[in-house]
Amino acid sequence: MSNRRSGQLPQPEQEQICYVALQVRGDTTEEIQPHLAQAIDVVLDQEGMVEVIMSSIVTATFNSQSDVSQPPANMLGKLGLNVRAVYGHGEFLRGPMGSSRRFGYGTIFPHIQPMLEKLFALEFGTAKEV
C-alpha cells in the first residue's frame, strides 16, 4: 500500500543526468521561432528531453542510459551560430512536481540562477560546461 495520501503526487527521485540550457538569438517572435525550432530539433535528434521552453530559453536533459557526463558531442556543434549553451551533469531531483491540481514532469535545478548568468555571458555560437 502506498504511503502517500490520495491526490498527492509521488515524490521526485534523485537521478544522475546531463543537462543543457540554451538561448537562441532574436529580438522578435519572427526571429526567435525559426532558431528555436532548429535548436529543439537538434536536441530531440540526440534523444534529449525538452524540459522547459520559456521564450528564447530552453532546458533539456538526456536520459540516464546515455553518458551523463556531457551532452552528445555532435549536438553542441549542430546548434549553430544563433544559439549559446551551457551544459553540465549531476544528481538532481526528477519526477512529478507542482500541486495535485497543476503538475508536470521535470528536473529541479537548484542552481538555475548562476547557470543562466553564465549562459547570458556567452557569445552566440558558443557552448561551455558549467
BELJO-V267166 format. One record per residue. PHI is phi as a letter, one per 30 degrees, with the letter a starting at -180 (NA if undefined). PSI is psi in degrees with one decimal (999 if undefined). Layout:
{{PHI:PSI} {PHI:PSI}}
//
This chain:
{{NA:143.3} {d:145.4} {d:-5.0} {c:152.1} {d:156.4} {e:135.9} {i:-8.4} {c:141.3} {d:149.2} {d:153.8} {d:140.3} {d:154.3} {c:153.7} {d:132.7} {b:146.4} {d:120.7} {b:162.0} {c:140.8} {b:158.0} {b:133.2} {c:129.3} {b:157.2} {b:137.2} {c:153.4} {d:145.9} {k:143.2} {c:-13.3} {b:162.6} {e:-39.6} {d:-30.8} {d:-39.0} {d:-45.8} {e:-49.4} {d:-35.9} {d:-38.7} {d:-45.3} {d:-43.2} {d:-45.1} {d:-42.0} {d:-40.8} {d:-38.7} {d:-45.2} {d:-46.8} {d:-36.4} {d:-24.3} {c:18.4} {i:29.9} {d:157.5} {c:116.8} {d:121.4} {c:-50.2} {b:138.3} {b:119.4} {b:99.5} {h:-113.9} {c:7.4} {c:137.3} {b:137.3} {c:142.6} {b:153.1} {b:162.7} {b:140.3} {e:154.4} {d:-8.0} {d:-15.2} {c:178.5} {d:113.0} {d:6.3} {d:-21.3} {a:158.5} {d:164.3} {e:126.2} {e:-40.8} {d:-17.6} {d:-44.3} {d:-39.8} {d:-25.3} {d:-10.6} {d:-32.6} {i:-176.5} {d:-11.3} {c:14.9} {b:140.1} {b:146.7} {b:147.3} {b:150.1} {b:162.5} {a:-169.9} {a:162.3} {l:-172.7} {c:122.4} {b:157.0} {d:131.9} {b:137.6} {k:-159.2} {d:139.3} {b:157.9} {j:-150.7} {c:170.3} {d:-19.1} {d:-28.0} {b:104.9} {b:165.0} {b:176.6} {c:133.3} {a:-165.5} {c:138.8} {c:116.9} {c:99.9} {d:-17.0} {c:35.4} {d:-37.5} {d:-51.9} {d:-31.3} {d:-45.6} {d:-35.5} {d:-41.6} {d:-37.5} {d:-48.3} {d:-19.7} {d:-15.1} {d:155.0} {d:150.2} {d:144.7} {j:5.8} {b:157.3} {b:142.8} {b:140.8} {d:139.0} {c:999}}
//
